[in-house]
Structures are given as structure tokens and as C-alpha cells.
Amino acid sequence: MSKNRVYVNAYESLSCVGDTKHLMQAIYNRESGISIDTSYMKEHKAGLGSFAPDEFFASLVAVTQNVLEQSPLENFNETLLIVGSSVGGIGKSEQHFFRDKSYKNINPKEHAISVISETLDTAFSFKDTRSLSTACTSSANALMLAQRLINLGAYKNVLVVGADALCYTTVCGFQALGVLSTQQCTPFQEGREGMNVAEGIGAILLQDVAISESVELCGSGGSSDAFHMTNPDPEAGGAIACMQNALRDAGINAEDVDYVNAHGTGTQANDAVEALAVETLFTHKPPMSSTKAITGHTLGAAGALEAIIACEVIKQQRIAPQTALSVAENTQVNLPLESYESTVKYVISNSFAFGGNNTALVFGALS
Amino acid sequence: MKMNFIVKKSAVVQADTKCETLDEKRIVPKMMLRRRLTRAARIMVYLADACDFRDGAVVYGSAFGEMQATADIVGAIDAQEPISPTAFQNSVYNTAPSYFSLLHKNKNEILTVSNGNETSRNVLQTGALQALTTQNEVLLVCCEALNIANIDEVNTCTDFLESGVALTLTPTDRSVTVTVSKCEHKGFAPALWAMLDVLSACKSHEDAVIAVEL
């Protein structure tokens, strides 16, 4: 059965370095948006990525409105919304609980993951909404779902929104796991300290027709490690499998990939396994970098945010460098320290999550 | 776009407070793993076992996720006590199906849906898509585990503090044999209703064929 092709036709983002234009400037100039914070944990410093004082839900609507204005659409009435989020509205529940010492003023509808889709549906009246929550792969999986629906011809327009705000639960939770960095994170660096939790919003319009600015979402693939709840399979089986599935879906070979946008959280476990997976699968050593050194880890929003970065790398034909790297732990992968112009036809973007949930997306330049 | 699917297996479980007959010792023989399971994970592996499903793509849904782990974390932060790393790793919405994948070494795709009262409708749509993508049987589970201290301060949606529903979908070219109607399922959280609609419609039909709107 022939598949409809899937085109990324408009997008916008918000992260600790600003909108998409400022995001790409920060990435290419290696200017991190991470700040050192003690407001969540008075006894501990943590490198965090925040776009405060912007109000998160107002920003969510504004970013989505920006995508609508860029798009060929007049409204989203015939568009499916698929949200990816890992925390939803838990930040508001925390505020109520810390103040009241009870749940009585928590509104369950504002607590749940669905607060994101309901906020956007109220503002834009989508044809239908869906919402995924697979921790840090949430919006990558939302993109995978959107691609499959358009491939089948079930929808012509799908808006994917990845969104997660900072909250005590995630900042203190990652501290409890011992994986937070007190400084700007240093993905793939030897002796790296850990990750930076951050907030982010990424909104991407996918359609079944191309426009002059389109990038193609060529393929996607998922897998499960079935190994451990938080630690990745040390042999990288799950990471390799999801990338192989995405390449197969895209109909390309590993050696066709011109840039790898890594998950690259800056934790010991993730980066070692991801580097091993890339070293094993991509023997032609394409450039790879983790842009989380600039944005921090935006959790459920990361898949969408990094999909936007992948599209920008293709449009600008310029490789994103690895910021905050001096000595790489794995010298068999190609981690460029400076940005440079290059022919970029295909980019693969990785997302990995708790529970061994793995997703890879392949984006391609229009031929 | 509507496509047809065979519902080969289905199961449901519910309790006012706590499901007592989840047969954990047989289904999860390894004690270390069994001890780590959340309530939702226990319900999920029970329902998967009832559907005789171990290997394949899974679509799981929950409107409110892992409430006990979330409450433990927020309570610890408020009390300025250490957070349990296990509570944090168990707090994500894909915890239950991830334990299922660990239990059965299932390396297939797992997707987790959470969209309020539309959750099980979204699970059906997503499960149907995954069945078409894999051209194989897919397990769909929707579960709420809300039995935490003081939940009555916020619970207005269900009489059953623990409940879950599961079914399997397999793509088919056969014609529809069962029409699914929307019903109110008294006592259950509305997040489960769409899958309960399928369960009710198919319970007296072997290998019922239903249509699912993608």
C-alpha cells in the first residue's frame, strides 16, 4: 500500500534561550540558556532551563498561534492535535498542596496531562485531540503517531505540541536519582556530572502536501529496552533497534544520515549507551551533537523541540556543534566542536525515556 | 477513516478500594520485581495475563497516572524529606506498561495515552493505528489506580478507586459483526468508558469484528 508523504510545514518553539530563531543562534554560537538555581532545592545548586517569568499556559497558546500564522491554514478546525507531555499540570497541584497541606483545592482537570490538550482545544477548536505521556519520549512519540496517521490518509493536517513546565517533582526527583548537574550539562564529556532539567514548548504542523519551506518527516521507529526502569540497556540494543526501525521506515540506509541529533542528556548512563549505539550503527561517523547543552532537558517537550532543531539544520545546511565538550568519553563518535556548513539531506533525532521507551525520527530535505 | 479489527480477548477488573485477586505471585514470580510494581502495574499485568498477551505492541492509558508515587513525591518535598528514587522512577505515566515489558522481555513499541475523559477512546484509536502499523495483535489497557490517602478530597469521577479494562485488537478484512454504542458505565471513571463500550458489545461474541475510527 502506498503511503502519503508527511511534511513539516510550520513550527515554533520556546525554551530557555527563546524562540526558534534565538534557539538556533544560541546553538550555532554555543551559548547555553542554563542558569544555576537554588529556588527548588535550597541545599543544592542545580543547572536549570527556565523561560520564566513567561506564564507557561499563555506561552503555550502564543507558540501555537505563531504556528497557525506561519501555516497555510486559516484555523485548526480540520486539524488533529496530538500533545506530548510528561508533567501536564502538576506544577499547579504542587502549589495548592504546599499551601493547603491537602488536595481539596486541586482541580483534577488542571492536574492531569490533558490540561495541555484542553487548553489548546479551548483556544483553537481542533477537529480532535490526543495526548501521549511516555516521559521523555512523549512528543517524539506524538510525531511518530502523527506520521503514521498521515501516511495512512486518516488525516491531512496534524499539529504536534510537546510541552513541559518546570516543577518541584521533576527537579527534586532527578536530584533523588543523583543525575542532576550543578552546572551547565556537558553531554558526552568524560567525567560528566549529569543533566539539566528545563521547560520547553515545541509546536509542529505536519501535512500531506509540501510547500516551498517543507522538510519531510521520512520515518520513525520505536522500541522498548525491557531492561530496567531508568537505566538503559548497556549493550544499547533498544537504542539501536529504534534507530534501525526509523531508518527502515524512511527507506534509507545508516550511511545516508548526515547528522545525528542525540538525546544526549549529560547523564553517565544515557550518553555512554547512546554513543555506543551511534558508533555501532553509523560506521561512516556522521556528526552528532546534543543540543541539551543549550536548552537543558525539556522532558516531554524534548522530542518536538529537537525535531525543530533537526528541521533547522536541514534548512540552514549547517551542522549543530557540541557545546560544553572538551574531552569526549567515546572517541569513536564524531562530536564537532564548531558549527560548519555541510550538505545535510537526512537527520536522525533520538529520544529515550524511563521504562526503556525509545523513539527515533528521520527528517529529510525535499528532493 | 474507519478500519475493522477483531477483538479476540478482553478483561475487566474493578474494586471500591483495592483489587485483591490480581494473582501477582503466579504472574510475577520474581519477588524483587513484584515488590516494585505500582498498583496500576499490578492491574495491568493481571489484565494482560487475562488476555493471554505477552509479546507485541502495547497501548496503555490512564487519565491520572501513578497517583501514589506522585503523592509520595509531593508529600516528601513538602515535608522536606528525601524523595524515594523508586517513587520518582515509578511516577511516569508509562510505568505500568514498562513493568509489563520488563516482566515478559517484550521489546515492542509501548505508547501511553493520557487525555482526560477521552483517554480510552484515544487508546482505542492509537491501538488501532498500532495494529495497522504492525499488522499484528496489539494489547490495549486502560487503568486508574486512585486508592491513596485523602483521595476523597478530589475524587468526583469514580466509585471504583481501582479499575482497569483490557482488550486485544487484530486488523482484519472481515466485515463488522458487532456495533459498539456509547453507554454510561456507572461507577467507572469516564476515562475507561469507550473501552468498556467495546467490552460490553463484544462479551457474548467470539472474535467479534468492530470498526474503529482512526
Chai-1 contact restraints between the chains, C-beta under 6 A:
chainA,res_idxA,chainB,res_idxB,connection_type,confidence,min_distance_angstrom,max_distance_angstrom,comment,restraint_id
A,E94,B,V74,contact,1.0,0.0,6.0,A-B,restraint_1
A,F97,B,V74,contact,1.0,0.0,6.0,A-B,restraint_2
A,F98,B,D78,contact,1.0,0.0,6.0,A-B,restraint_3
A,S102,B,E153,contact,1.0,0.0,6.0,A-B,restraint_4
A,Y103,B,N150,contact,1.0,0.0,6.0,A-B,restraint_5
A,Y103,B,E153,contact,1.0,0.0,6.0,A-B,restraint_6
A,Y103,B,V154,contact,1.0,0.0,6.0,A-B,restraint_7
A,K104,B,E153,contact,1.0,0.0,6.0,A-B,restraint_8
A,I106,B,V154,contact,1.0,0.0,6.0,A-B,restraint_9
A,P108,B,V154,contact,1.0,0.0,6.0,A-B,restraint_10
A,A112,B,A63,contact,1.0,0.0,6.0,A-B,restraint_11
A,A112,B,F64,contact,1.0,0.0,6.0,A-B,restraint_12
A,A112,B,G116,contact,1.0,0.0,6.0,A-B,restraint_13
A,I113,B,S114,contact,1.0,0.0,6.0,A-B,restraint_14
A,S114,B,N115,contact,1.0,0.0,6.0,A-B,restraint_15
A,S114,B,G116,contact,1.0,0.0,6.0,A-B,restraint_16
A,S117,B,N115,contact,1.0,0.0,6.0,A-B,restraint_17
A,R130,B,N122,contact,1.0,0.0,6.0,A-B,restraint_18
A,S131,B,S114,contact,1.0,0.0,6.0,A-B,restraint_19
A,S131,B,N115,contact,1.0,0.0,6.0,A-B,restraint_20
A,L132,B,V113,contact,1.0,0.0,6.0,A-B,restraint_21
A,S133,B,Y93,contact,1.0,0.0,6.0,A-B,restraint_22
A,S133,B,T112,contact,1.0,0.0,6.0,A-B,restraint_23
A,S133,B,S114,contact,1.0,0.0,6.0,A-B,restraint_24
A,T134,B,N94,contact,1.0,0.0,6.0,A-B,restraint_25
A,T134,B,T112,contact,1.0,0.0,6.0,A-B,restraint_26
A,A135,B,V92,contact,1.0,0.0,6.0,A-B,restraint_27
A,A135,B,N94,contact,1.0,0.0,6.0,A-B,restraint_28
A,N141,B,L111,contact,1.0,0.0,6.0,A-B,restraint_29
A,R148,B,L129,contact,1.0,0.0,6.0,A-B,restraint_30
A,R148,B,T133,contact,1.0,0.0,6.0,A-B,restraint_31
A,A154,B,M1,contact,1.0,0.0,6.0,A-B,restraint_32
A,A154,B,L214,contact,1.0,0.0,6.0,A-B,restraint_33
A,Y168,B,I77,contact,1.0,0.0,6.0,A-B,restraint_34
A,T169,B,I73,contact,1.0,0.0,6.0,A-B,restraint_35
A,C172,B,I77,contact,1.0,0.0,6.0,A-B,restraint_36
A,C172,B,I83,contact,1.0,0.0,6.0,A-B,restraint_37
A,G173,B,I83,contact,1.0,0.0,6.0,A-B,restraint_38
A,G173,B,F88,contact,1.0,0.0,6.0,A-B,restraint_39
A,A176,B,I83,contact,1.0,0.0,6.0,A-B,restraint_40
A,A176,B,P85,contact,1.0,0.0,6.0,A-B,restraint_41
A,A176,B,F88,contact,1.0,0.0,6.0,A-B,restraint_42
A,L177,B,P85,contact,1.0,0.0,6.0,A-B,restraint_43
A,G222,B,E109,contact,1.0,0.0,6.0,A-B,restraint_44
A,S223,B,K107,contact,1.0,0.0,6.0,A-B,restraint_45
A,S224,B,S101,contact,1.0,0.0,6.0,A-B,restraint_46
A,S224,B,K107,contact,1.0,0.0,6.0,A-B,restraint_47
A,S224,B,I110,contact,1.0,0.0,6.0,A-B,restraint_48
A,A226,B,S101,contact,1.0,0.0,6.0,A-B,restraint_49
A,A226,B,L102,contact,1.0,0.0,6.0,A-B,restraint_50
A,A226,B,K105,contact,1.0,0.0,6.0,A-B,restraint_51
A,A226,B,N106,contact,1.0,0.0,6.0,A-B,restraint_52
A,A226,B,K107,contact,1.0,0.0,6.0,A-B,restraint_53
A,M229,B,Q89,contact,1.0,0.0,6.0,A-B,restraint_54
A,T230,B,Q89,contact,1.0,0.0,6.0,A-B,restraint_55
A,F354,B,V92,contact,1.0,0.0,6.0,A-B,restraint_56
A,G355,B,N94,contact,1.0,0.0,6.0,A-B,restraint_57
A,G355,B,S98,contact,1.0,0.0,6.0,A-B,restraint_58
A,N357,B,N94,contact,1.0,0.0,6.0,A-B,restraint_59
